[in-house]
Amino acid sequence: MPIRVTAALGQFAVETADDEIPAAALASAKLRFLDTLAVAVAGSRHRSSIISLEVATQLGGNPHCAVIGRTERINVEQAGYVNAVSAHALEYDDYTKSVTHASVCLVPGALALAEWLGADGKAMLNAFVFGFEIESRIARGMRPWLLDRGWHPNGILGGIGVAVIGSRLMGHDPMTMRMAMSIAASEGSGLRKNVGSMGKAFHVGHGVRCGIFATMLAAKGFKVNPDIIEGSDDVVEGHDRFGLADTFNGFGQHDLPKMIDRLGERWELAENTTLVRLHPGSTAPGSSIDAMIDLAKSSDIRSEDVERIDLECTPQCLAIAPYSEALDSHKARFCLPYSMAVSLLDRHAGLAQYTDERVNRPDVQSMMKRVAVHVPDDLKHHWGQWGQDGVNWGEMRMSVTLKNGTVLRTARSSARGWSEDPASWDDLAQKFRECSQDILGPAQIEEALDMISRIDRLPDLKPLLRALQADFDGKPMY
């Protein structure tokens, strides 16, 4: 008889009191809102977000909820979807080690549900912590197998986290909470082949939409199997054998006890496991980007003097950023040669470095051809769960060989914004200003920052959401 993971998680998510949430988890939750809203404002000008809002408007529905970066209002399910697409479109949101990009699903989902339900900021922030915790626990028990089998985790795990938030806000009992989780689990999807396209942001938005819909169905009494995570040990391999973990990962390719280990004692948001991306693009190359920028500045490297660049990275880094060429911004965010080339040329890797126009300039296309990426034998063990058994996706070494024979070398194991050098409130406030400066007015930006800083004391979230809205001139920025 398998352990009853779904029941344990559902009971915890319902019966744990708000005052049991660690202060560190709540402080971290505020940072997750600040960072995710920053990139959602910028991402609202990405083509994937613009298209998504056009379709959502065509579908219609009750205009209960705000769209970040725009003035339109759409229904709660579509608002969660569109805002999540915006938040992930630029690959600039955070990443939680051994989990996935959790905030990018849970922040848009929490905001849409809280606005629809009329919840205050404190209730929303508390519910967010529970959604983050449940999603993280399920993820830790299903990875790395989930990713290795070709699934993009966001659209699978994010929906369950959003369903937990919605159920918590709606005051569901444990069984209804489990129903919402189970419905969301049946909706989950997302294929890694779509990474490097608009499809990756779609996976995130789809997960949020699924979680909201699951919560609404469960609230009305929709009944499904309440033990969805674990499969029954059915010798004939009938329907009950295929729970979430076995279906997505394969039989036995999971760690169910890890999902409930120290439940209520260890909280993911209190553990400093979330990495802030200070460069758009895949997370793992962040250390290599910082290394290149620092080396280019300190040694005053000129592009015309470079013979070749050799980057040694981990196999997991290369698997996450596998493209050797980049002809558009989507592929560029997952292309190590491009990131190295543009970081050397521009001494910076921000939003402007990951536009189609920048990607296709001759200087960076030429420099990319001089970049070689290798996985050396001594870094091959960095494969699997980030942070487990010493695995660190960001370990790297690099040498830049100049035409005069000089070889410049550098190495890093982490990037700015990661656990080893975490981003502060001021760091993320500056990122918010940079992401918003061409969309929101200066006073509007400061008003939004002020409200996010005291989001747990807001009696109504509508003023914050209004501060995040702006007119759109019809021209995509990304």
Secondary structure as UniProt FT lines:
FT   HELIX           5..15
FT   HELIX           18..20
FT   HELIX           23..43
FT   TURN            44..45
FT   HELIX           47..59
FT   STRAND          65..66
FT   TURN            68..69
FT   STRAND          73..74
FT   HELIX           76..88
FT   TURN            89..90
FT   STRAND          95..96
FT   TURN            97..99
FT   HELIX           103..117
FT   HELIX           121..142
FT   TURN            143..144
FT   HELIX           145..148
FT   TURN            149..150
FT   HELIX           154..170
FT   HELIX           174..187
FT   HELIX           192..194
FT   TURN            195..196
FT   HELIX           199..219
FT   TURN            220..221
FT   TURN            235..236
FT   HELIX           239..241
FT   HELIX           244..249
FT   TURN            251..252
FT   HELIX           256..260
FT   TURN            261..262
FT   TURN            264..265
FT   HELIX           268..270
FT   TURN            271..272
FT   STRAND          274..275
FT   TURN            284..285
FT   HELIX           286..298
FT   TURN            299..300
FT   HELIX           303..305
FT   STRAND          306..313
FT   HELIX           315..320
FT   HELIX           329..332
FT   TURN            333..334
FT   HELIX           336..346
FT   HELIX           351..354
FT   HELIX           356..359
FT   HELIX           362..368
FT   TURN            369..370
FT   STRAND          371..374
FT   HELIX           377..379
FT   TURN            380..381
FT   TURN            386..387
FT   TURN            389..390
FT   TURN            393..394
FT   STRAND          396..402
FT   TURN            403..404
FT   STRAND          407..412
FT   TURN            419..420
FT   HELIX           425..436
FT   TURN            437..439
FT   HELIX           442..453
FT   HELIX           455..457
FT   HELIX           462..467
//
